[in-house]
Amino acid sequence: MAVVLVIVGFMLGGLLVPISAQIDQRNYSETRKELGEIKEALIGFAIMNGRLPCPTTEGDPSNANYGVEDATCSAPSPEGYIPWKTLGVSEFDAWGTARTASTNPWVGHWHYRVDSNFSVAITSITTGFSADALGIRDSAGNSLTVTAERPIAVVFSTGKNLAADGENADYEGTNGLYQSDVPTPTFDDHLIWLSRPLLINRMVMAGKLP
């Protein structure tokens, strides 16, 4: 009987690993899908309002402005969270949980930062960047963007470990650098960025810029 139980235990253990991997893959896929939807929502907001939204920083779930973009974005732009109510997108990623009190941590909520020049009226296709100087690197320190066309908005999920990793953990620094890379044991954030050429092109196509 003891031998049979040991064998059954090994069999169950072998099944649990693939199931866990499947759950992880599902969560990764769902998070990437939602990031794509957020990117489209940001573009749609800009087409309708002529600017990108400010982050939301209201921490009290009972406040009417919870999940709504802040009235203004200070410069240099602070990092906050995607204003999910304003954009009509998901509140958090596949690992996140809803907050019910101001003392709750922001588990799995989308981090968001926008170049302050693009949080006000975009009046020309030549609208330039602010001093926020956002940039994206990989884990090896290679730049994934160029200074001439740096990101105008960054959104990321903290992934399964629920913590901002690498450059993303230092968003309060003055360098404005963020990190995007394939998941590793020490980095599992999922990040997207919005480029100026893409946004300007979509606004021109929609007739919002000459």
N, C-alpha and C positions, 0 to 999 in steps of 0.2 A: 504493500500500500504506500509506504514511504517513497519507494522508487517511482511509482506511478505519479504521485503528487509532485515530485521533483520534475519529472518529464513534462507534466501539464504546466507547471510553473514556467519552465523554459519556453514552451510553446506560446503561452500567453504573453510572455515578455517579448518574444519575437514579433508578435502581432502589434503590440503597443507602439513600437518604434515607427513602423510604416503609417499607422493611424495618426501619430503625432506629427509626422512629416507632412501628411496630407492636410492636416489642420493648419500647419504653418504656411503651406503653399497657398491654401485658400485665403488665409488672412493677408498674405503678401499680394495676391492677385486682386483682392477686394480693395486693399489700400491703394494700389496703383490705379485701379479703375476710378476710385473716388478722387484721387489727385488729378486725373485727366478731366473729370467733371468740374473740379474747382477751377482749373485753368480756363476752361471754356466759360464758366460763370464770370470769372474776372474780365475776360474779353467782352462778354455780353454787357456787363455792368459799365465798362468803359464806353462802349458804343452808345448806350442809353444816356449816360451821365457826363461823358466827355472827360472822365478821369477814372483812376483806380480808387477803390475804397480804402479807407483807413483801417487799421487793425481794430479789434475790439479788446478793450482792457478792463471792462467792467467785470468785477469778480463776484458780485452778489447775484445768485440765480433768481432771487425774488425781485430784482430791479428790472424795470421795464426795458432798460437799455442792454440787458444781458444778451450777448450774441449779436448785438447791433453795432455797426461801425461807430467809432468815436467821431465826435463832431469835427475835430481837426486832428491833423497829424503834425506833431512837433518836428522840428529839424535840428539835428539830424534825426531821421525817422527811427522811432523805437520799434523793437520787435514786440508783437502782441500775438493775438490769435485771429484766425480767419473769422470775419463777421458772418457766421453761418446763417443767421436769420436774414441779414441783408441780402446775401447771395442766394439763399434757398438751397444750400448744400448740407451735407452731413456735418454734424457737430464734432465728431471725432472719428479716428481711424478704427480699424478692425479690432484693436486691442483696448480701445478707450471705454470709459464709463462716464455716465452722466454725473454732473455735480449737483448736489442738493443744498449745499451751504457754502458760504464764502470761505470757510476754513478748509474745504475739500481741495486736494491737489488737482491739477489740470491733467488728468490721466488720459493720454492719447489724443488730446485736442491738437488741432493743426496749428503749428507755429507759422507766423506770417509777418513779412516785412516788405515795405514798399518804398521805392525811391520817392523822397518827398516832392520832387518836381513833377511827379506823375500822379500825385494825390490831389492836385489842383487842376484847373482847366487846361487840357492839352489843346492848344490853339494852332499848332503848326507841326508839319512833319519833321521839322528840324528841332523840335523841343529837346533840350539837352539834359544831361544828368546833373543831379545835385552832388554835394560833397559827400554823400553817404557812401559812394564808391563800392557798391556791392560787387562781389565776385564769387566764383565757384571753383573749388579745387577738388582733386581726387585725393585718396589717402596717401599717395606718393608725393603730394605737393604740386602736381602738374595742374596748370590753369586750364579749366574747361571753358572759359570765356575770355574775351579780349577786352582791353580797356576801351577801345573804340565803340564796342557794343556790349557793355556790361549789362547784367540783369536789371530790370526795373521792378521786379517783384520776385520774392522767394517764398515758397511754401514747403513745409516738410512735416513728416510724421516721425515720431521718435522710435517707431518700430516695436518689436516684441519686448525689448528690455525696458521700454517706457522712459528712456533717458536720452537726452541729446548727446550725441557722440562727436568726437573729433572737433573740427572747427565749429560745428553747430552748437557745441557747449559753451562757446566763447562769444555769443552774439552781442554781448554788451561791450565788446572791445571796439576800438575805433577803426579797425581795418575793414570791417564789413564783409569779411570772408565767411563763406559757407562751404560745406563739403557734400559731395555726392559720389557714391561708389557702389560697387556690388556688395551685398551683405557679407560680413565676416563675423567671427566670434566677438570682435571688439567694436564693430561698426554695423549697425543695422537700421540706420535712418533711411527714410525714403523721401527724396527731395525732387522738386521740380522748380523751374524758374520761367519767367515770362520775359521775352526779349523785346526790345524796342521795335526792331523791324517787323516782327510778327504782329504786335499790337497796332502799330501805325498802318500796316497793310490792311488789317481787318477793318480799321476805322475808315480808311480811304474807300475800301470796297463798299462799306455801308453808307457812304456819302457824308460822313461826319467830319472829314478833313478834305481840304482842296487838293 
